[in-house]
Each structure stands twice: as structure tokens, then as C-alpha cells.
Amino acid sequence: MELWLLRHARARSAAADEKDEDRPLADSGLQTARKLGEWIRESGQDVPSTVRVSPSVRTRETARLMLDGLEAPEQVVEAALWDALEEDLIGVLQKHQQADSLLLVGHNPGFEWLVQWLTNQRPRLGIQPGTLVIIDADMPPAPGCGRIRKLIQPSDLT
């Protein structure tokens, strides 16, 4: 399976009365999400056939802006991606393991753990906000079943 893991782009700090889940993207995050979409267009990558996003505002905004203008399936909210622990992320992969390709838009520390679990590699700079990791992974998911094909950090998009 071609698996895309996208950590949401940079969000703004929470207001005093705002829930973490409701934080929108910061201006820099808006820019990063749009630049990721440009990278996809310019690189000739096909958008995955299945798109699942955490219910948070910042993940939904990141996916919407990145996929704007691209041939992409509908993004579907996957509640298990919010505050996801290891077993939650493995469960999401198992649920969608029949997909040809899968884009998950979510959060750390879960995504960083998942990349390391799937590939036995830890990206040198970690999974910063707005980082896209493309992994070729054998299914069903298991430790070391994949390899990183591409890792795009926001700094690569300037």
C-alpha cells in the first residue's frame, strides 16, 4: 500500500476559552498546506484513493487546502485519529488495508511513532507540523513492513 502520513500544518495557539480540537491553522500553516498541494501537482504524484482526517479543525483545514484543485476523493473524518495512541493508529491501518493508497492527516506523537514502527526509521528532524511522509508498506500492518519513499518537510517547500 502507498501510505501518506501528513501531520497537520502549524496551528495557532489556543485562545483562553478554546478547545485544542478547535484550533485553526496559523498563517504559516495555511501557506504550508497550499505549498504541499503545489508540490503534489508539480511532482506528478497521484493523490491517494482514500483520505481520512482527524476531526480537529487544523487537520481538516490542512487536507482541504492541500487537496484544493487536485483530483482527490472526499476527505472523511476518522475519529480514531484524534488523540490517537499506537493501537488506534494500527486499527485505522487495519480498517483501510484494502485501499490501493491511503492518506491520513493527523497528529504527533502518534504519527512519529507510526513511521518508526512501520519503517524501523526515525526521521532525523522528526515529524514537524506540515510534514508529509510517503511510505510503501506491505499489509497487514506490522513492525518494519514499510519503507519511506519520500519525506517532505515544510522547509523543503520554499
Residue pairs with C-beta under 8 A, 6 or more apart in sequence:
1 97
1 99
1 100
1 101
1 102
1 136
1 137
1 138
1 139
2 48
2 100
2 101
2 102
2 134
2 135
2 136
2 149
3 48
3 93
3 101
3 102
3 104
3 118
3 134
3 135
3 136
3 137
3 146
4 48
4 101
4 102
4 103
4 104
4 132
4 133
4 134
4 135
5 104
5 106
5 111
5 114
5 115
5 127
5 132
5 133
5 135
6 36
6 62
6 63
6 66
6 103
6 104
6 105
6 106
6 131
6 132
6 133
7 105
7 106
7 107
7 108
7 111
7 127
7 128
7 129
7 130
7 131
8 25
8 29
8 54
8 56
8 58
8 59
8 61
8 62
8 105
8 106
8 107
8 129
8 130
9 25
9 28
9 29
9 30
9 32
9 33
9 36
9 58
9 61
9 62
9 65
9 129
9 130
9 154
10 25
10 26
10 28
10 29
10 32
10 129
10 130
10 154
11 23
11 24
11 25
11 26
11 29
11 58
11 129
12 23
12 24
12 25
12 26
12 29
13 23
14 20
14 22
14 23
20 56
21 55
21 56
21 57
21 82
22 56
22 57
23 56
23 57
23 58
24 57
24 58
24 61
25 33
25 58
25 61
25 62
25 65
29 58
29 61
29 62
29 129
29 130
30 61
30 65
32 129
32 130
32 154
32 157
33 61
33 62
33 63
33 64
33 65
33 66
33 130
34 65
34 66
34 68
35 154
35 157
35 158
36 66
36 130
36 132
36 152
36 157
37 65
37 66
37 67
37 68
37 69
37 70
38 157
39 152
39 157
40 47
40 66
40 70
41 69
41 70
45 134
46 71
46 101
47 67
47 70
47 71
47 72
47 73
47 103
48 73
48 99
48 100
48 101
48 102
48 103
49 73
49 99
49 100
49 101
49 102
50 73
50 96
50 99
50 100
50 101
50 102
50 103
51 63
51 67
51 72
51 73
51 74
51 75
51 76
51 102
51 103
51 105
52 75
52 76
52 77
52 78
52 81
52 92
52 96
52 102
52 103
52 104
52 105
53 59
53 60
53 62
53 63
53 75
53 76
53 77
53 78
53 81
53 104
53 105
53 106
54 60
54 77
54 78
54 81
54 82
54 84
54 105
54 106
54 107
55 77
55 78
55 79
55 81
55 82
56 82
56 107
59 81
59 105
59 106
59 107
60 75
60 77
60 105
62 105
62 130
63 75
63 103
63 105
64 75
67 75
75 105
78 92
78 104
80 88
80 89
80 91
80 92
81 88
81 89
81 92
81 104
81 105
81 106
81 107
81 110
82 106
82 107
83 107
84 92
84 106
84 107
84 110
85 110
86 110
86 113
86 114
86 117
88 110
89 106
89 110
89 111
89 113
89 114
90 141
92 104
93 102
93 139
93 140
93 141
94 140
94 141
96 102
97 139
97 140
97 141
98 139
104 111
108 126
108 127
111 127
111 133
112 122
112 123
112 126
112 127
115 121
115 122
115 123
115 127
115 133
115 135
115 148
116 122
117 143
118 135
118 137
118 141
118 143
118 144
118 145
118 146
119 135
119 144
119 146
119 147
119 148
120 143
120 144
121 148
123 131
123 133
123 148
123 151
125 153
127 133
128 153
128 154
129 154
130 153
130 154
131 151
131 152
131 153
131 154
132 150
132 151
132 152
133 148
133 150
133 151
133 152
134 148
134 149
134 150
134 151
135 146
135 147
135 148
135 149
136 146
136 147
136 149
137 145
137 146
137 147
138 145
138 146
139 145
